Amino acid sequence: QNYNISQRRSMLLLTLLFASLASVHGSDSTYNIGAGRYDITGPAAGVEMMGYAKPQQYTSGIHIRQWSRAFIIADAQLSSRVVFVSIDACMGTQILKSEVVNKLKALYGNLYTNDNVLISGTHT
């Protein structure tokens, strides 16, 4: 299936939505931690490759699937939280983060903002 940029952003958002919170008890605190994973593998062929010597080199198959993984850590009262998303891609751009935060704001109000959402690429 051929995924455009908007579809990839939506898949990243789905990763966050699939992250369910579970309680973890420490010696002095209780945290709620959620984790989710979603397949963000793009088209199998015909995509320009990044970082290779031949600019005209295109993909011709899938070696391994690509995933996004989301981790949400919230305090016991669920009043403060942080989200870390790792994507199997070269980078998570500012526009990607902005659009994900905007979609989260539409669903959850001010629960997720630029201050508590981090998106990082693993450069696979």
N, C-alpha and C positions, 0 to 999 in steps of 0.2 A: 504494500500500500504506500502511496506517495503522500507524505505528510508535509503540509506547508508550515510556515513559521507560526501562524495562529494556532494550528492544531497541536504543534509541539508545546506551545505555552499552555494550552488547555490540558494537555497530558501532565505537564508539570503541576498544574493546579490540582488535578485529580490525585496525584501522589500525596499532596498535603491533605486532601479530604479523606483519603484512605487511612491516614495516620490516626489510630485510635489511642486515647489516653488511658494509661494504667498507673496505679499508685505505686510508688517506690518509697519505702520508709528508711530514712537515715537515722543516725543517732539523735539529731536535734531537729530534723526537718522532714517534711513529707513533700515529695515532688510527684507530679503526674507526668508520665513520659509516654509519648506516642511515636510510632514508627510506621512508615508506609513505603511501598515500592511500586513503580509503574514502568512498563516497557515503553521506552521512547525511541526505539529503533526506527530509523527513517527508511527511505526507499532502498531496495537491494542493489540497484544499479543506476548509473548515469549521474551521480552526484560528484561535483568537483571535490578533490581531496585537498586538505590543508597541510602545509608544511613539507610538501614533496618537491623534488627538483624539477619535475615536468609540470608546468601549469596546466597543460592539456590532459593530465591524467585524471580519469574518472573511475569511480567504483564499479565493480563488476560482480558483486555478490556480498553476502553477509558472512563474516568470519565469526563474530560473536554478537549477541544482542546487546543493546545499550539500555541502561536503566536510569531512572531518577529515584533517589531515596530521600525521604523526608523524616526528620526527627523533630518533635515538638517537646519542649520541656517547660512545664508550668508549675507555679508554686501551688501549695495546698489549697488556697482559696480560688485558684484559677484566675486571679486578678493580674498576674504578670506572667508573660511567657516569651520564649524565643523559639524561632524556627530555623533549622539548618537543613538545606537541601543540597545534596550532592548529585550532579548530573554527569553521566558518562559522555562528556563532550569536551571540546577544547576549552570552552569558557561559558560563563553565564554573564551575559551583557547587562548593562544598566537598563536598556529598554526592556529586556526580558523580565528583569526584576520589577520594574515599574508596572508593567502590564499584569504580572502575577499579583502584585500588591493591590492594584486597582480592582482586579476580579475578586480577591479576598475581601476587600473593603465592601464591595457590592453585596457579598454574602454575609459578612460578619461585622459590619460597621468598622469601628476603630480597633478591633482586637488585633489585627495584623497591620503593621505599618513598615515604612522603610527602616525604622529603628530596630525592629525585632525580627526581620526576615533576612536571611543570608542565603544566597545561591552561589554555589561554587562548582566549577568544572574540574573534572579529573584528568582531562587530556589523554583519553585512551587512544 
